[in-house]
Amino acid sequence: MTRLAPALIPLDAVDPAMVEQLLDRAFGTGRRARTAYKVRGDAEALPALSFAMVDEDELLVATIQAWPVALTDKAGRAHPLIMVGPVAVLPERQGEGFGSALMLAQAQALGPQAPLPQVLIGDAPYYGRFGFSDEHTGGWTLPGPWEPTRLLVRCTNPAILPQEGSLGPWKNG
Ligand SMILES: CC(C)(COP(=O)(O)OP(=O)(O)OC[C@H]1O[C@@H](n2cnc3c(N)ncnc32)[C@H](O)[C@@H]1OP(=O)(O)O)[C@@H](O)C(=O)NCCC(=O)NCCS
């Protein structure tokens, strides 16, 4: 019997407990102590930029999320950014293209002229292929430990990015 390729669906359509289980398997249960979690604070994931891949047995195989965050410059102005991630793939399904498919689906949802820069903490050799680099993040700080070479940004016009700033949760109001 031919197996169907996993389907791309909005993350909203997946039981949140299943998403948490997948993230625990991909990153370990200590993942919540990571700096990325402090950057996004208690924000809700952006539904239009968060996706899942589910196989024909309805098993969740991969997810991507995105969050509203802020880069606060030296003058105290908050610049809105989108934080990408985590991208998570079940350990036994890694290397089959699911991570790339999710990155491309999210990039398509953002559009070629994405209105906001996107930031992530991750491996440049992987995320570089999707346009992310550490070229413009050297003067940025985070609310926890980070490796500068893993703080990456993608932006259609890098001239708008503050050279210095602190990354943290987006605060409404
Ligand atoms: C990292 C992750 C999201 C990639 O998704 P994936 O579906 O396994 O990857 P894809 O099949 O789309 O891409 C595979 C390619 O990416 C490369 N790749 C995968 N993870 C990589 C990494 N951390 N750094 C560099 N390259 C990586 C593979 O070598 C392969 O390269 P090739 O196309 O030249 O053969 C996934 O493996 C994962 O969830 N890992 C566990 C969580 C993790 O380690 N995250 C850290 C990433 S920053």
The ligand as a Tripos MOL2 file, in Angstrom:
@<TRIPOS>MOLECULE
LIG
   48    50     1     0     0
SMALL
NO_CHARGES

@<TRIPOS>ATOM
      1 C1         16.8340   20.6210   13.2100 C.3       1 LIG1
      2 C2         15.5550   20.0460   12.6330 C.3       1 LIG1
      3 C3         14.4130   21.0240   12.8480 C.3       1 LIG1
      4 C4         15.7510   19.8380   11.1080 C.3       1 LIG1
      5 O1         14.5830   19.2780   10.5370 O.3       1 LIG1
      6 P1         14.7100   17.9660    9.6280 P.3       1 LIG1
      7 O2         13.3600   17.6560    9.0920 O.co2     1 LIG1
      8 O3         15.3940   16.9080   10.4060 O.co2     1 LIG1
      9 O4         15.6970   18.4730    8.4820 O.3       1 LIG1
     10 P2         15.4480   18.4470    6.9190 P.3       1 LIG1
     11 O5         15.1510   17.0480    6.5000 O.co2     1 LIG1
     12 O6         14.4910   19.4900    6.5250 O.co2     1 LIG1
     13 O7         16.8660   18.8930    6.4000 O.3       1 LIG1
     14 C5         17.9180   17.9840    6.4300 C.3       1 LIG1
     15 C6         19.1830   18.7340    6.1050 C.3       1 LIG1
     16 O8         19.4460   19.6660    7.1650 O.3       1 LIG1
     17 C7         20.7080   19.3390    7.7490 C.3       1 LIG1
     18 N1         20.5950   19.6010    9.1760 N.ar      1 LIG1
     19 C8         19.6920   19.0800   10.0370 C.ar      1 LIG1
     20 N2         19.9040   19.5670   11.2740 N.ar      1 LIG1
     21 C9         20.9530   20.4090   11.1720 C.ar      1 LIG1
     22 C10        21.6510   21.2090   12.1110 C.ar      1 LIG1
     23 N3         21.2880   21.2540   13.3940 N.pl3     1 LIG1
     24 N4         22.6870   21.9520   11.6490 N.ar      1 LIG1
     25 C11        23.0490   21.9170   10.3570 C.ar      1 LIG1
     26 N5         22.4210   21.1810    9.4260 N.ar      1 LIG1
     27 C12        21.3920   20.4280    9.8430 C.ar      1 LIG1
     28 C13        20.9370   17.8860    7.4150 C.3       1 LIG1
     29 O9         22.3170   17.5690    7.4340 O.3       1 LIG1
     30 C14        20.3780   17.8070    6.0010 C.3       1 LIG1
     31 O10        21.2840   18.3820    5.0830 O.3       1 LIG1
     32 P3         21.2440   18.0700    3.4960 P.3       1 LIG1
     33 O11        19.9390   18.6070    2.9710 O.co2     1 LIG1
     34 O12        22.4150   18.8200    2.9570 O.co2     1 LIG1
     35 O13        21.3510   16.5880    3.4100 O.co2     1 LIG1
     36 C15        15.1780   18.6820   13.2480 C.3       1 LIG1
     37 O14        16.2110   17.7650   12.9520 O.3       1 LIG1
     38 C16        14.9580   18.6920   14.7390 C.2       1 LIG1
     39 O15        13.8260   18.8790   15.1930 O.2       1 LIG1
     40 N6         15.9950   18.4430   15.5540 N.am      1 LIG1
     41 C17        15.8380   18.3700   16.9880 C.3       1 LIG1
     42 C18        15.8080   19.7110   17.5620 C.3       1 LIG1
     43 C19        17.1310   20.4200   17.2990 C.2       1 LIG1
     44 O16        18.2040   19.8570   17.3950 O.2       1 LIG1
     45 N7         17.0220   21.6770   17.0110 N.am      1 LIG1
     46 C20        18.1710   22.4570   16.8440 C.3       1 LIG1
     47 C21        18.1390   23.0900   15.5120 C.3       1 LIG1
     48 S1         18.7540   24.6600   15.6960 S.3       1 LIG1
@<TRIPOS>BOND
     1     1     2 1
     2     2     3 1
     3     2     4 1
     4     2    36 1
     5     4     5 1
     6     5     6 1
     7     6     7 2
     8     6     8 1
     9     6     9 1
    10     9    10 1
    11    10    11 2
    12    10    12 1
    13    10    13 1
    14    13    14 1
    15    14    15 1
    16    15    16 1
    17    15    30 1
    18    16    17 1
    19    17    18 1
    20    17    28 1
    21    18    19 ar
    22    18    27 ar
    23    19    20 ar
    24    20    21 ar
    25    21    22 ar
    26    21    27 ar
    27    22    23 1
    28    22    24 ar
    29    24    25 ar
    30    25    26 ar
    31    26    27 ar
    32    28    29 1
    33    28    30 1
    34    30    31 1
    35    31    32 1
    36    32    33 2
    37    32    34 1
    38    32    35 1
    39    36    37 1
    40    36    38 1
    41    38    39 2
    42    38    40 1
    43    40    41 1
    44    41    42 1
    45    42    43 1
    46    43    44 2
    47    43    45 1
    48    45    46 1
    49    46    47 1
    50    47    48 1
@<TRIPOS>SUBSTRUCTURE
     1 LIG1         1 GROUP 0 **** ****
